[in-house]
């Protein structure tokens, strides 16, 4: 009996995003891999990730959305109050 092989398309499927390793995602966000690991384990920050077996990956579009969600043009009151406390000491 002859084996049948499935051809893998040369062009990626439109529903499949480019996957980043933790090192690549950390570099894109200017963070350490350890920070991403803490975020994953504590669920403190809502950066989505993909787990395939023991491997952790990040979808490039999720990393981009994470950056866009946190893009602003002014600081918050929390940041301003922290600065006032630091200056007054």
N, C-alpha and C positions, 0 to 999 in steps of 0.2 A: 504494500500500500504506500503510495507516494504521500509525502508530507505536504501540507498546504501552508503557505506562509502568507501572512497579511502584510500588505505593503503599508509602510508608514509614510504619510504624506510629507512632502518636502516643506510645504507651507503649514505653519502651526494652525490648529483649529481656532476659530475666532473666540470660542468660549474658554480657552485655556490661556491663562496669563503666564508671563515670564516669572519664574520662581527665583527668589534670591536666597542665598545662604544667610545665616545670622551675621557672618562677617561682612557680607555685601550690604545687608540692611543697616547694620551698625555704621558702616562707612557712609552710607547715603544720609543717615540721620546725625552724623558726627557724634556718635555715642560709642560706648564700649559694648562688646558682646555680653559682658556680665550685666550691664544695665538692662539689656533686652531679656536676659534670663530672669532677672528679678521681676521685671514687668510681667513676664509670662506666669511665673509662679505665684505672684501676689495678686494678679489681675487688677493692679492699681491703675494701669494705663490701658486703654482699649485699642491696642494695636493687634489686629487680627494676624493669626499665623496658621500654617498648615502643618499637621503632623502626619508623616507617612512612616509608619513603623516607629522607630526611635529617632528618625530624622525630623528636624524642625526647619521649615522653609517659610518665607514670606512672599506673598504675591506683590509684584512691583506696583500694581495699581492700588493695593491697600496701603503701601508705604507712601505713595504719592497722595492718597486721600488723607492720610494721617498728617502729612505736612500741610496740606491745604486747610484742614480743619483748624490748625493751630496758627494760621497766618493772620496777623492783625496789624493795626497801625498805631495802637496805643497800649500802654500798660494798664493793668487792672488796679483797682484800689488796693488789693492785697499786696501787689508788688510795691506800690507807692508807700503803704504803711510800713512795710518791711524796711524800705530805704530810709524813711524818717527815723525809725528806731535805731538803725545802724549808724546814721549820721549823728544822732543826739548823744550817743555813748561816748 
